[in-house]
Amino acid sequence: MDPEDFVIIKKDCEEKIKRLEINLTDVKLQSSNIASLDKMIFQAIEALSNLKNLYVQCNVLKKREILGSIFRKKLRFEKNEYRTGKLNEVVVLIFQINNMLGVKKKRERS
């Protein structure tokens, strides 16, 4: 191999290595983002499963925040009663899933 061919091949290989290193960095970043997303989802599920205790133990501002995340529109208080606006779509889906799980649990095994 003559020196000119070597320089051309070396340059081509170095460019490929740089592209692969960039791709590797992107893959590592995506893996990190997925792990971070998994952690956030786990924390959200944990908080939702413990929502009653969180609500009972938190201060008034946090309670308002929790209610605001469940109900899209404001709660209306009239005398000793209250009315709710529409529920958040995510909460509706969670209720549907819980209702279906309740039906499955009530079935008798034979």
Backbone bond lengths (Angstrom), bond angles and torsions (degrees), N, CA, C in turn:
res aa  C-N    CA-C-N  psi(-1)  N-CA   C-N-CA  omega(-1)  CA-C   N-CA-C  phi
1 M - - - 1.441 - - 1.535 106.96 -
2 D 1.321 113.80 133.39 1.465 117.19 179.94 1.533 110.46 -85.61
3 P 1.314 117.87 160.48 1.472 121.84 -175.24 1.538 114.37 -57.56
4 E 1.340 116.98 -35.07 1.471 119.51 -179.44 1.534 110.88 -66.14
5 D 1.334 116.63 -42.52 1.469 120.48 177.97 1.538 110.57 -63.53
6 F 1.327 115.20 -40.38 1.464 119.17 179.17 1.535 110.93 -59.99
7 V 1.330 117.16 -45.15 1.461 122.11 -179.44 1.536 110.04 -62.16
8 I 1.325 117.32 -42.27 1.470 121.80 -179.99 1.533 110.10 -64.52
9 I 1.319 117.37 -46.49 1.467 121.68 -179.14 1.531 109.50 -65.65
10 K 1.337 117.19 -42.14 1.454 120.97 179.77 1.528 110.84 -61.28
11 K 1.328 116.12 -45.35 1.461 120.63 179.97 1.530 110.43 -62.17
12 D 1.328 116.54 -43.25 1.469 121.31 179.24 1.531 110.56 -62.63
13 C 1.314 117.45 -43.06 1.472 121.53 179.09 1.527 111.17 -65.23
14 E 1.328 117.41 -40.89 1.464 120.46 178.71 1.524 111.21 -63.00
15 E 1.336 117.62 -39.06 1.468 120.95 177.42 1.537 110.69 -65.16
16 K 1.315 116.42 -41.58 1.468 120.07 177.64 1.524 111.15 -63.31
17 I 1.320 117.10 -40.98 1.465 121.46 178.83 1.525 110.10 -62.69
18 K 1.337 117.32 -43.24 1.462 120.56 178.86 1.524 110.87 -61.26
19 R 1.344 116.82 -44.71 1.476 120.41 178.81 1.527 111.12 -62.47
20 L 1.322 116.92 -42.04 1.464 120.61 179.08 1.523 111.80 -65.97
21 E 1.337 116.66 -37.88 1.468 119.70 177.23 1.524 111.00 -65.46
22 I 1.333 117.06 -39.15 1.467 120.88 176.44 1.522 109.71 -63.84
23 N 1.334 116.81 -44.49 1.470 120.29 177.74 1.525 111.35 -61.32
24 L 1.318 116.69 -40.60 1.462 121.00 178.93 1.527 110.75 -63.63
25 T 1.323 117.05 -41.54 1.460 121.05 176.66 1.526 110.55 -61.47
26 D 1.347 116.85 -42.39 1.465 120.89 178.33 1.524 111.37 -62.70
27 V 1.332 116.30 -41.67 1.472 120.29 179.45 1.524 110.41 -64.63
28 K 1.339 116.69 -42.28 1.465 120.21 178.40 1.527 110.44 -62.96
29 L 1.338 116.95 -40.69 1.461 121.08 179.10 1.523 110.58 -64.99
30 Q 1.328 117.42 -41.84 1.462 120.90 178.17 1.520 110.81 -64.07
31 S 1.323 117.20 -41.70 1.467 120.77 177.56 1.518 110.58 -62.24
32 S 1.323 116.10 -40.90 1.458 120.68 178.39 1.526 110.44 -63.72
33 N 1.337 117.07 -42.41 1.465 121.07 179.01 1.524 111.16 -64.58
34 I 1.322 117.03 -39.52 1.468 120.93 178.92 1.525 109.50 -65.75
35 A 1.325 117.03 -43.00 1.464 120.19 178.59 1.525 110.29 -63.37
36 S 1.325 116.00 -40.60 1.460 120.26 178.38 1.527 110.46 -64.93
37 L 1.325 117.17 -41.32 1.459 121.68 178.14 1.522 110.51 -64.63
38 D 1.327 116.95 -42.70 1.469 120.73 177.17 1.524 110.79 -59.15
39 K 1.327 116.57 -41.72 1.464 120.84 179.81 1.528 110.16 -64.44
40 M 1.342 116.84 -42.41 1.464 120.58 179.45 1.530 110.90 -64.91
41 I 1.327 117.35 -40.95 1.464 120.84 178.86 1.521 109.97 -64.31
42 F 1.322 117.48 -43.15 1.464 121.19 178.04 1.521 110.73 -60.08
43 Q 1.336 117.09 -44.68 1.459 120.96 179.70 1.527 110.91 -63.96
44 A 1.333 116.77 -39.33 1.467 120.23 179.22 1.522 110.96 -65.48
45 I 1.325 117.02 -43.12 1.462 120.92 178.90 1.523 110.12 -64.21
46 E 1.316 116.08 -41.14 1.463 120.44 178.94 1.528 110.54 -63.00
47 A 1.332 116.69 -43.18 1.463 120.56 179.59 1.520 110.75 -65.82
48 L 1.333 117.11 -42.33 1.468 120.22 179.98 1.527 111.53 -65.48
49 S 1.309 116.54 -38.05 1.462 118.71 -178.91 1.531 111.62 -71.66
50 N 1.318 116.05 -18.58 1.461 120.90 -179.12 1.537 110.68 -114.63
51 L 1.330 116.71 23.20 1.458 122.13 -173.08 1.521 112.62 -60.66
52 K 1.315 117.77 -40.20 1.461 120.47 -179.11 1.526 110.45 -60.00
53 N 1.324 117.20 -48.55 1.465 120.71 179.97 1.527 111.53 -65.07
54 L 1.335 116.35 -40.06 1.462 119.50 177.68 1.521 110.42 -60.00
55 Y 1.333 116.16 -44.04 1.460 120.90 -178.62 1.528 111.34 -63.87
56 V 1.308 116.26 -43.98 1.466 120.19 -178.05 1.528 110.83 -65.09
57 Q 1.317 117.80 -36.97 1.461 121.58 -173.51 1.529 114.39 -87.83
58 C 1.330 118.93 -15.83 1.464 119.56 -172.82 1.528 112.43 -88.42
59 N 1.340 114.90 168.71 1.467 120.67 -179.99 1.535 109.96 -80.95
60 V 1.319 115.93 176.89 1.464 121.82 -174.21 1.535 111.77 -62.41
61 L 1.316 117.44 -40.45 1.467 119.96 -179.79 1.529 111.50 -63.10
62 K 1.312 116.44 -41.49 1.465 120.47 179.44 1.531 109.95 -68.13
63 K 1.339 117.23 -36.66 1.464 120.79 177.34 1.522 110.54 -62.15
64 R 1.332 116.12 -42.16 1.467 119.74 177.31 1.524 110.64 -62.49
65 E 1.313 116.20 -39.31 1.456 121.45 179.28 1.538 110.42 -63.70
66 I 1.324 116.48 -43.69 1.467 121.16 179.02 1.531 110.15 -62.73
67 L 1.331 116.57 -48.62 1.468 119.99 179.22 1.525 111.19 -62.90
68 G 1.321 116.96 -38.45 1.463 120.87 178.41 1.513 112.63 -64.43
69 S 1.318 117.03 -29.56 1.467 119.49 178.66 1.529 111.43 -80.18
70 I 1.332 117.18 -21.06 1.471 120.85 179.39 1.524 110.95 -88.03
71 F 1.327 116.69 -45.85 1.461 121.31 -178.04 1.519 109.72 -102.22
72 R 1.354 115.60 126.78 1.462 119.29 -178.84 1.521 111.65 -68.62
73 K 1.316 116.00 -38.07 1.461 119.96 -179.06 1.514 109.34 -108.96
74 K 1.302 115.77 167.06 1.460 121.06 -175.60 1.525 112.19 -66.59
75 L 1.316 114.29 151.72 1.461 120.61 170.23 1.523 107.80 -77.72
76 R 1.319 115.83 139.66 1.468 119.94 177.96 1.515 108.57 -113.01
77 F 1.314 115.47 126.98 1.458 120.75 178.94 1.519 109.12 -103.94
78 E 1.334 115.53 128.28 1.460 122.00 177.11 1.528 107.39 -132.95
79 K 1.310 115.59 113.88 1.461 122.15 -177.42 1.521 109.05 55.54
80 N 1.336 118.00 -121.53 1.466 120.71 -178.79 1.523 112.22 -100.05
81 E 1.322 116.83 16.65 1.466 120.90 -178.62 1.522 109.76 -123.74
82 Y 1.305 114.79 166.76 1.455 118.93 175.81 1.524 109.09 -138.47
83 R 1.302 115.58 155.95 1.463 122.37 177.04 1.518 107.91 -124.36
84 T 1.298 115.15 144.89 1.462 119.20 179.79 1.513 109.85 -108.97
85 G 1.313 114.73 151.53 1.454 120.12 171.97 1.513 108.52 -82.00
86 K 1.304 116.31 -160.33 1.463 119.94 178.48 1.519 110.17 -72.70
87 L 1.335 114.36 147.14 1.464 120.00 177.09 1.518 110.32 -78.13
88 N 1.300 116.19 154.05 1.447 123.05 171.94 1.526 108.07 -62.26
89 E 1.330 117.69 139.37 1.467 121.68 -176.61 1.526 112.52 -58.64
90 V 1.317 117.00 -36.40 1.468 120.82 179.50 1.525 110.04 -63.92
91 V 1.324 116.46 -41.54 1.465 120.63 179.63 1.526 110.12 -64.84
92 V 1.324 116.83 -39.98 1.469 120.88 177.99 1.526 109.70 -59.64
93 L 1.320 117.05 -44.27 1.471 120.83 179.27 1.520 111.20 -63.75
94 I 1.317 116.89 -40.33 1.467 120.27 178.89 1.524 109.85 -63.37
95 F 1.340 117.18 -42.91 1.463 120.45 177.93 1.528 110.82 -61.34
96 Q 1.336 116.65 -40.67 1.465 119.82 179.13 1.522 110.84 -62.87
97 I 1.322 116.55 -43.28 1.469 120.61 179.19 1.524 109.75 -63.74
98 N 1.334 116.93 -44.82 1.465 120.51 179.45 1.516 111.16 -61.80
99 N 1.322 117.30 -40.84 1.468 120.43 178.52 1.522 111.09 -63.06
100 M 1.328 117.26 -40.70 1.470 120.41 179.08 1.520 110.08 -67.26
101 L 1.326 117.95 -37.94 1.466 120.85 178.63 1.520 110.30 -65.74
102 G 1.323 116.85 -38.87 1.453 120.91 178.59 1.507 111.66 -61.45
103 V 1.332 117.41 -38.37 1.465 121.69 178.19 1.518 109.97 -65.43
104 K 1.304 117.23 -41.94 1.464 120.79 -179.70 1.517 111.27 -65.62
105 K 1.326 117.56 -37.85 1.453 121.06 -178.10 1.533 111.14 -69.51
106 K 1.330 118.25 -29.62 1.449 121.79 -175.40 1.522 112.79 -79.56
107 R 1.326 116.94 -15.40 1.467 119.20 179.86 1.517 111.21 -64.46
108 E 1.304 114.90 142.87 1.461 119.29 178.95 1.521 109.66 -89.26
109 R 1.289 115.82 143.74 1.453 119.89 177.99 1.524 108.76 -91.90
110 S 1.326 114.91 143.16 1.473 117.76 -179.36 1.506 111.30 -114.29
